[in-house]
Amino acid sequence: MITYSIIQKSRLEGGLRLDAEYYQPEYLKLIDNLNMLGAVPVGEVATNLKRKFKPQKGELFQYIEISEVDLSTGEYNKAEILGENAPDRAQWIVKQNDVIVSTVRPIRNAVSLIREDVKNLVCSSGFAVLKPEKIEPEYLFAYLKSQPIVKLLDRKTTATMYPAVTIEDILETKICLGDQAFRKEIVDAVIEAQRELGSSRYLYSQAENLLLEELGMKDFEIDDDLSYIVNLSEVKSARRADAEYFQPKYKKIISKLKSQNAKLLGELVGRVKIKIKPKSEEIYKYIEISDVNIGSGDVGFNEIIGKELPANARIPIKGGELLISKVRPTRGAISIVPFDFNYNFICSGAFSVFKAAEVLKEYLFVVLRSVVGKLQFEEPTTGTSYPTITDEDVENILVPVLPKPTQQKIADSVRKSHEARSKAKQLLEQAKGKIENLIEK
């Protein structure tokens, strides 16, 4: 069936856009609905701030990159960086109650509400920084994450490789304010969701703290040595001659773990080695590295027809697996697959995939995302831009085997953390749903 629409010359926006996609009936209907609801431009209720960041040598700042925003909750991860190491993209200072919106690939919906009042918090130049002035920040956040608005922003994109909008596009987007009672419902839901997310972070930190305390590694830090001596026999055995590989810190953590009844990961769990060939005309739910949120471990997917899947999309997913990224492994892209990911799911070969019993799975999730796992992932990496490790490297990670009751406590905290995140997501979906109903109906 062919979908088409007839556009009046008066609606061609001055001839600035003549591509048919721009005038889809769906978009025109949303615009008409917003106009009937008396919506006003975002720029009338919020200001775009350009607090220019000037990095100072020796001064630490916290940096938010677009890729570190959780697309479902708006949570963000921060990297601590010294001023002299500031990337060129670290451009805008952000403050509590600012709403930051990605101008790149808006369909991904990377929108965050800055929840904290901290000094030297900086975001990428790929964000527009909005300061709500005549609207509650929680409402603006939820509104910009609602699907009708995401669609309208995506409509404005130019280019195909890296679709992007301008800050002016965001400021010109219409926002329906509703009445005070309606906005209060949305604000209350977002605030409650933020509380649940805070609880989730706290519960997970409890799990990791318990692990490190039991291992005697609560304040464990190992600095890089500036110089060290390595025997030629070690170089030959490792088949590596790069100095970084022989940093003494790796031997120190291995020695520490061997005193903790450690076993190889490959001895504790079985790696999924089955591979399939996707059917060209079938729709698959595909999980790639970027679908794992490194802050929370949540995992998402994209629906892709078989013939368009990447060549390494071969590992079938049945639900409940432990995924471990072999690309840039120290980032901690590790996830437990939900059990409802069980029909036509497939993941990238850039993951090592393991099957594990319930308690052990959550325990491993914490171990591998902690300093215990990250330092071991770091040692065997090869490459510079995209450091990688192999399945065998992952299987050879040493895992300290704590008593079962301790593993159970850690697993319980992880489950409660996931439950709190799930509740937060439900609250945000409900808030967005109310906005979507207002606009669409």
Disulfide bonds with the S-S distance in Angstrom:
none
